[in-house]
Amino acid sequence: MNAQGNKLFSDPLLVAEINSCARVRTLHKEDNLIEPGDEIIFIPIVLSGCLRILRSDKEGNEVFLYYLYPGQTCAMSVTCCQAGKKSLVRAIAEEETEIWQIPVKMAGEWYKYNEWKAYISNNYSNRFEELLEVIDLIAFNNMDKQLLHYIQERCKAAKTNTLEITHQQIADELHTHREAISRLLRTMEKQGLVALGRNSVQLIAN
């Protein structure tokens, strides 16, 4: 079992089943783990690295939701598999990332273990709070606050203050126009919040 995995669960029966059923997979930076419309056949648990979760609509528009860090799983994937629905999100590796792939069938059966039940419940709660934060940003704040939040979260996930990213890529993940993002970034640069380079954004104030 991965070292991170050893920290997640202590129930020897649950640990034995995970060792027997879970597949360890390594993703490289920007690899897609789950695509919108995919059948959910496994539940991902991040062991190392980081996954970026995006919500997609039928037209292919996407909006950034949250990150999954070591020890966390995707509540959206759990919800879709339990309801028998296909994926509504895209999961992308922010950096080299190692995950467990837990078969859907086992994820349901393991509710007999209190530790697994508590783990899933805690992840639901944490992801719900993160989704509420995204909704609040969209509903009650201007785009500049959404943009700053997005840059801060991506810098945190990448463990750097400089993102190698285009204005168009940011616009796509915030579901807005490139011109609006460019204008806001220039304003943020004047305010001393960021420094702009060629296809890069450096976070000055965290």
Buried (B, 14 or more C-beta within 10 A) or exposed (E): BBEBBEEBBEBEEBBEBBEEBBEEBEBEEEBEBBEBEBEBEBBBBBBBBBBBBBBBEEEEEBBBBBBBBBBBBBBBBBBBBBEEEBBBBBBBBBBEBBBBBBBBEBBEEBEEBEBBEEBBEEBBEBBEEBBEBBEEBBEEEEBBEBBBBBBBBBBBBBEEBBBEBBBEBBBBBBBBEBEBBBBBBEEBBEEEBBBBEEEEBBBEEE
